[in-house]
């Protein structure tokens, strides 16, 4: 019993440190975005150069969250967690880094702003939840901000993918052509098109799932009317 309690305490300490670290990392990304706009710059490539390192580090670090799910440190689904992280990693490692032309797109500030605010709220919520100290305002933010951050983030991702398509097709980035010893081919630009099309069914599915979660955590119109009465 004592060992189990120590393991639980150790897991909580680890998760608190991890969530706090992610909170600080994304908060730094948001500060860089605000600093960029405070100087009235419009060259989004300069913004990407400033946020590239911290955003890449903290976004890629999220892969460890799949392991958290597998070993049951958290109750989330490993598959769902991986899919959500993978789509962002494709944007970072498969779009912005290899296709420099995308770095001037409006999609850059859209994803930096949307991802940063969403993750700041999420990781702070997770960290404080571990010590049973969540203010209602943070819960409200956690289950309300998605209503505009999710659409803006997805819009930024799709804009970047669409911008990258002709360059990827022309340069055959990450593509595998025939003939080759394995007698198979892979067209990265076609895979990206399929990924973009997958947003059509999955975006509303996930969005309305979050709407349901918001109603569960904050109460819907019925709860609001009861309080009013």
C-alpha positions as CSV (number, residue, x, y, z in Angstrom):
1,X,0.0,0.0,0.0
2,X,2.8,2.4,0.9
3,X,4.7,1.6,-2.3
4,X,1.5,2.2,-4.4
5,X,1.0,5.6,-2.6
6,X,4.7,6.5,-3.4
7,X,4.2,5.5,-7.0
8,X,1.0,7.6,-7.2
9,X,2.8,10.6,-5.6
10,X,5.8,10.1,-7.9
11,X,3.5,10.1,-11.0
12,X,1.7,13.2,-9.8
13,X,5.0,15.0,-9.3
14,X,6.3,14.0,-12.7
15,X,3.0,15.0,-14.4
16,X,3.0,18.3,-12.6
17,X,6.5,19.1,-13.6
18,X,5.8,18.1,-17.2
19,X,2.6,20.1,-17.5
20,X,4.3,23.1,-15.8
21,X,7.2,22.9,-18.3
22,X,4.8,22.7,-21.3
23,X,2.9,25.7,-19.9
24,X,6.0,27.8,-19.7
25,X,7.2,26.7,-23.1
26,X,3.9,27.7,-24.8
27,X,3.7,30.8,-22.8
28,X,7.1,31.8,-24.2
29,X,5.8,31.1,-27.7
30,X,2.8,33.4,-27.1
31,X,5.1,36.1,-25.7
32,X,7.2,35.9,-28.9
33,X,4.0,36.3,-31.0
34,X,2.9,39.3,-29.0
35,X,6.4,40.9,-29.3
36,X,6.3,40.4,-33.0
37,X,3.0,42.1,-33.4
38,X,3.9,44.9,-31.0
39,X,6.6,46.0,-33.4
40,X,4.0,46.1,-36.2
41,X,5.9,43.6,-38.4
42,X,4.2,41.8,-41.2
43,X,7.0,39.5,-42.4
44,X,5.7,36.2,-41.0
45,X,9.0,34.5,-41.9
46,X,10.6,36.6,-39.2
47,X,8.0,35.4,-36.8
48,X,8.6,31.8,-37.7
49,X,12.4,32.2,-37.2
50,X,11.7,33.5,-33.7
51,X,9.3,30.8,-32.6
52,X,10.6,27.9,-34.6
53,X,12.9,26.4,-31.9
54,X,10.7,26.6,-28.9
55,X,7.6,25.7,-30.8
56,X,9.3,22.7,-32.4
57,X,10.7,21.5,-29.1
58,X,7.5,21.7,-27.1
59,X,5.3,20.4,-29.9
60,X,7.6,17.4,-30.5
61,X,7.9,16.8,-26.8
62,X,4.1,16.1,-26.8
63,X,4.9,12.7,-28.3
64,X,5.7,11.6,-24.7
65,X,2.0,12.0,-23.9
66,X,1.3,8.9,-26.0
67,X,3.5,7.0,-23.7
68,X,1.6,8.5,-20.7
69,X,-1.6,7.0,-22.2
70,X,0.0,3.6,-22.9
71,X,1.3,3.2,-19.4
72,X,-1.9,4.6,-17.9
73,X,-0.4,7.7,-16.3
74,X,-3.4,9.4,-17.8
75,X,-6.8,7.9,-18.8
76,X,-6.8,9.2,-22.4
77,X,-6.7,7.0,-25.5
78,X,-3.2,6.5,-27.0
79,X,-4.6,6.4,-30.5
80,X,-6.6,9.6,-30.2
81,X,-3.7,11.4,-28.5
82,X,-1.3,10.3,-31.2
83,X,-3.6,11.5,-34.0
84,X,-4.0,14.9,-32.5
85,X,-0.3,15.4,-32.0
86,X,0.6,13.9,-35.4
87,X,-1.4,16.4,-37.4
88,X,0.5,19.2,-35.8
89,X,3.9,17.5,-36.2
90,X,3.1,17.2,-39.9
91,X,2.6,20.9,-40.1
92,X,5.9,21.6,-38.3
93,X,8.2,18.9,-39.7
94,X,6.4,18.2,-42.9
95,X,5.3,21.7,-44.0
96,X,7.0,24.6,-42.4
97,X,10.6,23.2,-42.1
98,X,11.0,21.7,-45.6
99,X,8.9,24.3,-47.5
100,X,10.3,27.8,-46.7
101,X,7.6,29.5,-48.9
102,X,5.0,28.6,-46.3
103,X,6.8,30.6,-43.6
104,X,5.4,33.8,-45.1
105,X,1.8,32.6,-44.9
106,X,-0.9,34.0,-42.6
107,X,-1.1,30.4,-41.4
108,X,2.0,31.0,-39.3
109,X,0.5,33.5,-36.8
110,X,-2.8,31.6,-36.9
111,X,-1.2,28.3,-35.6
112,X,1.2,30.0,-33.2
113,X,-1.5,32.0,-31.6
114,X,-4.1,29.3,-31.6
115,X,-1.8,26.5,-30.4
116,X,-0.1,28.7,-27.8
117,X,-3.3,29.9,-26.1
118,X,-4.9,26.5,-26.2
119,X,-1.9,24.8,-24.7
120,X,-1.3,27.5,-22.1
121,X,-4.9,26.9,-20.9
122,X,-4.8,23.1,-21.1
123,X,-1.5,22.6,-19.4
124,X,-2.2,25.0,-16.6
125,X,-5.5,23.3,-16.1
126,X,-3.8,19.9,-15.9
127,X,-1.1,21.1,-13.5
128,X,-3.6,22.7,-11.1
129,X,-5.9,19.7,-11.3
130,X,-3.1,17.5,-10.0
131,X,-3.1,19.6,-6.8
132,X,-6.9,20.0,-6.7
133,X,-6.7,23.8,-7.1
134,X,-8.6,24.8,-10.3
135,X,-10.3,28.2,-10.2
136,X,-13.6,28.3,-12.0
137,X,-12.3,30.9,-14.4
138,X,-9.7,28.5,-15.7
139,X,-12.2,25.8,-16.1
140,X,-14.4,28.2,-18.1
141,X,-11.4,29.2,-20.3
142,X,-10.5,25.5,-20.8
143,X,-13.9,24.6,-22.1
144,X,-14.8,27.9,-23.9
145,X,-11.6,29.0,-25.8
146,X,-11.8,26.0,-28.1
147,X,-14.9,27.6,-29.7
148,X,-12.6,30.0,-31.6
149,X,-9.1,28.5,-31.1
150,X,-10.0,25.2,-32.7
151,X,-11.4,26.7,-36.0
152,X,-8.6,29.3,-36.2
153,X,-5.9,26.6,-35.6
154,X,-7.4,24.2,-38.1
155,X,-7.7,27.1,-40.6
156,X,-4.0,27.9,-40.1
157,X,-3.0,24.3,-40.6
158,X,-5.1,23.9,-43.8
159,X,-3.7,27.2,-45.2
160,X,-0.2,26.0,-44.7
161,X,-0.8,22.6,-46.2
162,X,-2.5,24.2,-49.3
163,X,0.3,26.7,-49.7
164,X,2.9,23.9,-49.6
165,X,1.2,21.5,-52.1
166,X,2.6,22.9,-55.4
167,X,6.2,23.1,-54.0
168,X,6.0,19.6,-52.6
169,X,4.7,18.3,-55.9
170,X,7.4,20.1,-57.9
171,X,10.3,19.2,-55.7
172,X,9.0,15.7,-54.8
173,X,9.6,16.4,-51.1
174,X,9.3,13.2,-49.0
175,X,8.1,11.3,-52.0
176,X,9.4,7.9,-53.2
177,X,9.5,7.3,-56.9
178,X,9.5,4.3,-59.1
179,X,11.5,2.4,-60.1
180,X,13.0,1.3,-56.8
181,X,14.0,-2.0,-55.2
182,X,10.7,-2.2,-53.3
183,X,8.5,-1.5,-56.3
184,X,6.4,0.9,-54.4
185,X,5.8,4.7,-54.7
186,X,4.7,7.4,-52.3
187,X,3.5,10.8,-53.3
188,X,3.6,13.1,-50.2
189,X,1.5,15.8,-51.9
190,X,-1.3,13.3,-52.5
191,X,-1.0,12.1,-48.9
192,X,-1.4,15.8,-47.8
193,X,-4.5,16.2,-49.9
194,X,-6.0,13.1,-48.3
195,X,-5.1,14.5,-44.9
196,X,-6.8,17.8,-45.7
197,X,-9.9,16.0,-46.9
198,X,-10.0,14.1,-43.6
199,X,-10.6,17.4,-41.8
200,X,-14.1,17.5,-43.3
201,X,-15.5,14.6,-41.2
202,X,-13.2,14.9,-38.2
203,X,-13.3,18.6,-37.5
204,X,-17.1,18.7,-36.8
205,X,-16.8,15.4,-34.9
206,X,-14.1,16.7,-32.5
207,X,-15.6,20.1,-32.3
208,X,-19.0,18.9,-31.2
209,X,-17.4,16.4,-28.8
210,X,-15.8,19.4,-27.1
211,X,-19.2,21.2,-27.1
212,X,-20.6,18.2,-25.2
213,X,-17.6,18.3,-22.8
214,X,-18.3,22.0,-22.2
215,X,-21.9,21.3,-21.5
216,X,-20.9,18.6,-19.1
217,X,-18.3,20.7,-17.2
218,X,-20.0,24.1,-17.3
219,X,-23.6,23.3,-17.8
220,X,-25.8,24.2,-20.7
221,X,-28.8,26.5,-21.1
222,X,-30.8,24.5,-18.5
223,X,-28.1,25.0,-15.8
224,X,-27.9,28.7,-16.7
225,X,-31.7,29.1,-16.5
226,X,-31.8,27.3,-13.1
227,X,-29.2,29.6,-11.7
228,X,-31.2,32.6,-13.0
229,X,-34.3,31.4,-11.3
